[in-house]
Amino acid sequence: MSYVHPGKGYSRDSRYITTRITADGRDGFPVESGRYRLVVSRACPWASRAVIVRRLLGLELAMSMAIAGPTHDDRSWTFDLDPGGRDPVLGIERLQEAYFARDPGYDRGITVPAIVDVPSGEVVTNDFPQITLDMSLEWTAYHRDGAPALYPPGLRAEIDAVNEVVYKDVNNGVYRAGFAGSQEAYAEAYERLFARLDWLSERLERSRYLVGDTITEADVRLFTTLVRFDAVYHGHFKCNRHKLSEMPVLWAYARDLFQTPGFGDTVDFDHIKRHYYLVHGDINPTGIVPVGPDLSGWLEPHERAALGGRPFGDGTPPGPLSPAETVPPHHAPPAR
């Protein structure tokens, strides 16, 4: 599988299945508890957004979750973490099967996150930006008591504006650098990435969170890139002006979120490293997975509370993870 095309810049295929699951069922898929299964890989930053939002809002009982293994081949993600290599709810070995159940001629990316309609076995949507917004807006009947407002009406325009530039320059920017097929394309992506990280540092120097004084969708979207930065993007994608741990404001901000229930407890560093270093064979042909970096710093004090703000506003933190969704201890920072 080739990710780099010599002489060319990287362009993400954004042709997603945009069917929505809504409270009124206007696309034919009404919100129903137990009907849908969220398919993710903990390696993927786009899927990790959905994992975090689902947990913050308390949707675990309403929407089950399938966790694919950290690697995939040309055909798709596999359920090799499950007994027999088959998802116990959907009964499939590869996510590809759910895409082809929806469209036998499907010719786009077999991506995560994807939400599958369990009765039919068909993918409903893989439109990752909309999936998390709909969890906030359409699944309110199943939100837990104390769920935070991740997309509050009064802040939506500002959240959308921040998300747009963060996506272009940071979330997708690291890929534009890592998959660049020319020196010029790489340099342009590199400069845009670090210019935006400098902008974010200035913004977060005086504010605990990106928009408002509580966690919002904007923080979720930035976090999933930052948490992968030193483990993957700094070396593997050549985003090496500085490590995250060398950018004081962003490093403290990322640690603040990591130590907030719903964020760090969903992160699997082993899956993250194995995915990028094993799947991207044209970038890392040896398939050697780095031993580092040292993860202990993620649990060091961040001192961001001095800026004010409350992570969950008037709400409360999510409860403990179920054993089935708990990240193995050796895939996370060592407990202090």
Secondary structure per residue as TSV (DSSP state, phi and psi in degrees):
chain	resnum	aa	ss	phi	psi
A	1	M	-	360.0	125.9
A	2	S	-	-105.0	131.1
A	3	Y	-	-108.9	-23.2
A	4	V	-	-107.3	130.7
A	5	H	-	-114.5	109.3
A	6	P	T	-51.4	134.3
A	7	G	T	82.8	-1.7
A	8	K	-	-124.2	155.2
A	9	G	-	-81.6	168.2
A	10	Y	-	-89.0	133.8
A	11	S	-	-129.2	117.8
A	12	R	-	-73.6	134.7
A	13	D	-	-75.6	109.3
A	14	S	-	-108.1	29.4
A	15	R	-	-88.3	87.3
A	16	Y	-	-98.0	164.7
A	17	I	-	-82.9	110.4
A	18	T	-	-97.6	11.3
A	19	T	-	-56.9	140.0
A	20	R	-	-115.3	148.3
A	21	I	-	-97.4	114.7
A	22	T	B	-128.9	161.8
A	23	A	T	-61.0	-35.2
A	24	D	T	-93.7	-2.5
A	25	G	-	65.0	29.2
A	26	R	T	-66.3	-21.0
A	27	D	T	-96.6	9.4
A	28	G	S	93.3	2.4
A	29	F	-	-130.9	88.3
A	30	P	B	-75.3	151.0
A	31	V	-	-60.3	124.2
A	32	E	-	-145.7	131.8
A	33	S	T	-66.8	131.0
A	34	G	T	85.8	-6.9
A	35	R	T	-82.6	-29.4
A	36	Y	E	-116.5	152.3
A	37	R	E	-125.5	123.9
A	38	L	E	-84.9	121.7
A	39	V	E	-104.1	125.6
A	40	V	E	-136.3	167.6
A	41	S	E	-126.2	135.3
A	42	R	T	-67.9	-14.8
A	43	A	T	-72.4	-28.9
A	44	C	-	-89.2	126.8
A	45	P	H	-66.2	-32.8
A	46	W	H	-69.6	-40.2
A	47	A	H	-69.2	-36.0
A	48	S	H	-61.5	-30.4
A	49	R	H	-56.8	-47.3
A	50	A	H	-66.8	-37.3
A	51	V	H	-61.0	-45.6
A	52	I	H	-65.8	-48.8
A	53	V	H	-64.1	-43.0
A	54	R	H	-56.3	-43.1
A	55	R	H	-70.5	-44.6
A	56	L	H	-59.9	-38.6
A	57	L	H	-85.9	-10.3
A	58	G	T	76.8	37.1
A	59	L	-	-93.8	12.3
A	60	E	T	-58.8	-40.7
A	61	L	T	-77.1	-28.1
A	62	A	T	-81.4	-30.6
A	63	M	S	-135.3	108.7
A	64	S	E	-70.8	167.0
A	65	M	E	-133.8	131.1
A	66	A	E	-103.6	132.7
A	67	I	E	-111.4	110.1
A	68	A	E	-76.4	163.2
A	69	G	-	-68.3	170.5
A	70	P	S	-78.4	-12.0
A	71	T	-	-121.2	162.3
A	72	H	B	-149.8	168.2
A	73	D	-	-117.5	-163.3
A	74	D	S	-61.0	-24.8
A	75	R	S	-85.7	-35.4
A	76	S	-	154.2	-177.8
A	77	W	B	-69.2	146.6
A	78	T	B	-121.3	160.7
A	79	F	-	-100.8	51.1
A	80	D	T	-74.8	-7.0
A	81	L	T	-81.8	-16.2
A	82	D	S	-91.8	153.2
A	83	P	G	-54.9	130.0
A	84	G	G	74.9	4.3
A	85	G	G	66.5	30.1
A	86	R	S	-134.9	133.1
A	87	D	-	-63.3	127.9
A	88	P	T	-70.1	-18.7
A	89	V	T	-96.3	-49.0
A	90	L	T	-83.0	-20.6
A	91	G	-	70.7	23.5
A	92	I	-	-116.9	155.4
A	93	E	S	-92.5	-29.8
A	94	R	B	-130.4	143.1
A	95	L	T	-60.9	-27.9
A	96	Q	H	-50.8	-35.0
A	97	E	H	-62.5	-35.9
A	98	A	H	-73.6	-32.7
A	99	Y	H	-67.9	-43.7
A	100	F	H	-71.2	-25.8
A	101	A	H	-65.2	-34.0
A	102	R	H	-75.8	-43.0
A	103	D	-	-148.7	101.8
A	104	P	T	-57.8	-22.5
A	105	G	T	-101.4	17.9
A	106	Y	-	-57.9	126.4
A	107	D	-	-126.2	20.3
A	108	R	S	-108.1	-170.7
A	109	G	-	-68.0	137.1
A	110	I	-	-88.6	88.1
A	111	T	-	-110.1	159.2
A	112	V	S	-115.1	149.2
A	113	P	S	-75.3	152.2
A	114	A	E	-136.9	142.7
A	115	I	E	-108.8	125.6
A	116	V	E	-109.7	136.0
A	117	D	E	-78.2	110.8
A	118	V	T	-61.9	-45.3
A	119	P	T	-58.0	-40.1
A	120	S	T	-93.7	-18.8
A	121	G	T	74.6	14.5
A	122	E	E	-101.2	142.4
A	123	V	E	-64.7	132.4
A	124	V	E	-90.7	-47.3
A	125	T	E	-154.7	148.7
A	126	N	-	-129.2	22.2
A	127	D	-	-78.7	83.4
A	128	F	H	-60.9	-35.5
A	129	P	H	-65.6	-35.4
A	130	Q	H	-79.6	-29.3
A	131	I	H	-56.0	-48.6
A	132	T	H	-71.8	-34.7
A	133	L	H	-64.0	-40.8
A	134	D	H	-69.2	-30.5
A	135	M	H	-59.1	-38.4
A	136	S	H	-75.5	-39.9
A	137	L	H	-97.1	-33.6
A	138	E	T	-102.5	-21.7
A	139	W	-	-99.9	23.3
A	140	T	G	-60.6	-29.0
A	141	A	G	-63.6	-19.3
A	142	Y	G	-115.3	7.6
A	143	H	-	-65.2	146.2
A	144	R	-	-71.0	157.7
A	145	D	T	-62.2	130.1
A	146	G	T	87.5	9.1
A	147	A	-	-64.2	139.5
A	148	P	-	-74.9	158.5
A	149	A	-	-90.3	97.5
A	150	L	S	-83.8	-14.4
A	151	Y	S	-142.0	61.5
A	152	P	-	-67.1	143.0
A	153	P	G	-53.1	-43.2
A	154	G	G	-69.5	-14.4
A	155	L	G	-114.2	1.9
A	156	R	H	-62.3	-40.6
A	157	A	H	-62.8	-42.3
A	158	E	H	-70.3	-40.5
A	159	I	H	-59.5	-45.3
A	160	D	H	-61.6	-41.7
A	161	A	H	-65.4	-44.0
A	162	V	H	-65.1	-44.6
A	163	N	H	-59.1	-37.6
A	164	E	H	-63.3	-47.3
A	165	V	H	-75.4	-33.6
A	166	V	H	-65.6	-40.9
A	167	Y	I	-61.3	-51.0
A	168	K	I	-63.2	-43.5
A	169	D	I	-98.7	-25.0
A	170	V	I	-115.7	-66.1
A	171	N	I	-54.3	-51.7
A	172	N	T	-89.9	-18.9
A	173	G	H	-62.8	-37.8
A	174	V	H	-64.4	-34.3
A	175	Y	H	-71.6	-37.4
A	176	R	H	-63.3	-32.8
A	177	A	H	-75.0	-48.8
A	178	G	H	-67.4	-33.3
A	179	F	T	-103.4	13.7
A	180	A	-	-62.9	138.3
A	181	G	S	-101.4	4.8
A	182	S	S	-146.4	157.3
A	183	Q	H	-60.7	-38.6
A	184	E	H	-66.4	-43.2
A	185	A	H	-65.8	-40.4
A	186	Y	H	-62.7	-47.8
A	187	A	H	-61.9	-39.2
A	188	E	H	-65.8	-43.9
A	189	A	H	-65.8	-41.5
A	190	Y	H	-59.1	-48.5
A	191	E	H	-63.9	-42.8
A	192	R	H	-64.6	-40.1
A	193	L	H	-60.1	-52.6
A	194	F	H	-75.8	-27.1
A	195	A	H	-63.5	-39.7
A	196	R	H	-72.4	-37.1
A	197	L	H	-64.2	-36.3
A	198	D	H	-64.2	-41.2
A	199	W	H	-62.5	-42.5
A	200	L	H	-66.1	-38.4
A	201	S	H	-61.0	-43.6
A	202	E	H	-64.0	-40.3
A	203	R	H	-65.7	-42.4
A	204	L	H	-85.0	-7.3
A	205	E	H	-66.2	-27.9
A	206	R	S	-115.0	1.8
A	207	S	-	-140.6	133.3
A	208	R	S	-67.5	-35.4
A	209	Y	S	-122.8	166.5
A	210	L	S	-68.7	-40.4
A	211	V	S	-136.0	120.3
A	212	G	T	76.3	-166.8
A	213	D	T	-111.5	18.8
A	214	T	S	-135.7	168.8
A	215	I	-	-65.5	135.9
A	216	T	-	-133.0	179.0
A	217	E	H	-52.2	-33.9
A	218	A	H	-63.0	-40.7
A	219	D	H	-67.0	-39.1
A	220	V	H	-59.3	-45.3
A	221	R	H	-68.5	-36.9
A	222	L	H	-73.7	-39.8
A	223	F	H	-56.6	-42.3
A	224	T	H	-67.4	-21.7
A	225	T	H	-82.6	-45.6
A	226	L	H	-60.6	-38.9
A	227	V	H	-68.6	-18.8
A	228	R	H	-97.0	-3.3
A	229	F	I	-63.9	-56.4
A	230	D	I	-73.7	-32.7
A	231	A	I	-72.1	-29.8
A	232	V	I	-133.1	-58.5
A	233	Y	I	-68.8	-34.4
A	234	H	T	-60.2	-47.4
A	235	G	T	-95.5	-55.3
A	236	H	T	-62.6	-39.9
A	237	F	T	-100.5	6.6
A	238	K	-	61.4	30.4
A	239	C	-	-91.8	69.1
A	240	N	-	-116.6	25.1
A	241	R	S	-61.3	-47.6
A	242	H	S	-145.7	151.6
A	243	K	-	-73.6	160.1
A	244	L	G	-57.4	-41.1
A	245	S	G	-67.8	-6.1
A	246	E	G	-104.6	3.6
A	247	M	S	-111.8	94.2
A	248	P	H	-54.3	-45.2
A	249	V	H	-68.6	-49.5
A	250	L	H	-66.7	-34.1
A	251	W	H	-66.7	-43.2
A	252	A	H	-66.7	-41.6
A	253	Y	H	-60.1	-45.8
A	254	A	H	-65.3	-38.8
A	255	R	H	-66.1	-38.1
A	256	D	H	-57.4	-49.2
A	257	L	H	-67.0	-43.4
A	258	F	H	-55.9	-38.4
A	259	Q	T	-84.5	0.8
A	260	T	S	-89.7	126.7
A	261	P	T	-51.7	134.6
A	262	G	T	105.0	-19.2
A	263	F	S	-104.0	-81.7
A	264	G	G	-60.2	-29.7
A	265	D	G	-74.2	-1.4
A	266	T	G	-105.7	-1.9
A	267	V	-	-92.2	128.8
A	268	D	-	-117.9	97.8
A	269	F	H	-67.2	-30.9
A	270	D	H	-63.6	-46.0
A	271	H	H	-63.9	-40.6
A	272	I	H	-59.4	-50.8
A	273	K	H	-67.4	-43.4
A	274	R	H	-63.1	-37.6
A	275	H	H	-61.1	-59.2
A	276	Y	H	-64.6	-44.9
A	277	Y	H	-78.9	-20.5
A	278	L	H	-97.4	-38.2
A	279	V	H	-76.0	-37.6
A	280	H	-	-85.3	69.1
A	281	G	T	-66.2	-25.3
A	282	D	T	-77.0	-17.6
A	283	I	T	-94.5	-37.8
A	284	N	-	-127.2	72.6
A	285	P	T	-63.6	-21.9
A	286	T	T	-74.3	-20.9
A	287	G	-	70.2	14.1
A	288	I	-	-77.3	129.1
A	289	V	-	-99.6	125.2
A	290	P	-	-59.3	146.2
A	291	V	-	-74.7	-41.7
A	292	G	-	-84.3	-172.8
A	293	P	-	-84.0	171.7
A	294	D	-	-64.7	124.9
A	295	L	-	-94.0	-6.5
A	296	S	G	-62.9	-26.6
A	297	G	G	-62.6	-23.3
A	298	W	G	-61.5	-20.7
A	299	L	G	-103.4	5.6
A	300	E	S	-73.4	151.9
A	301	P	-	-55.9	142.8
A	302	H	-	-108.1	-24.5
A	303	E	-	59.9	22.6
A	304	R	G	-79.1	-18.8
A	305	A	G	-60.9	-22.4
A	306	A	G	-63.6	-18.8
A	307	L	G	-81.1	-3.4
A	308	G	-	87.5	-164.0
A	309	G	-	80.2	156.0
A	310	R	-	-131.5	126.1
A	311	P	T	-51.5	-45.5
A	312	F	T	-108.6	13.0
A	313	G	T	60.4	-126.6
A	314	D	T	-85.2	2.3
A	315	G	S	-91.0	-161.5
A	316	T	-	-134.8	161.0
A	317	P	-	-67.8	156.3
A	318	P	-	-68.7	158.6
A	319	G	-	-77.7	-173.1
A	320	P	-	-63.6	151.6
A	321	L	-	-70.0	149.8
A	322	S	-	-71.7	152.7
A	323	P	G	-54.8	-35.3
A	324	A	G	-68.5	-21.6
A	325	E	G	-111.9	10.0
A	326	T	-	-81.3	132.1
A	327	V	-	-70.2	133.4
A	328	P	-	-55.6	137.2
A	329	P	G	-55.1	-34.9
A	330	H	G	-78.8	1.5
A	331	H	G	-103.4	7.9
A	332	A	S	-131.4	169.8
A	333	P	-	-59.8	144.8
A	334	P	-	-65.2	136.4
A	335	A	-	-62.8	140.0
A	336	R	-	-76.8	360.0
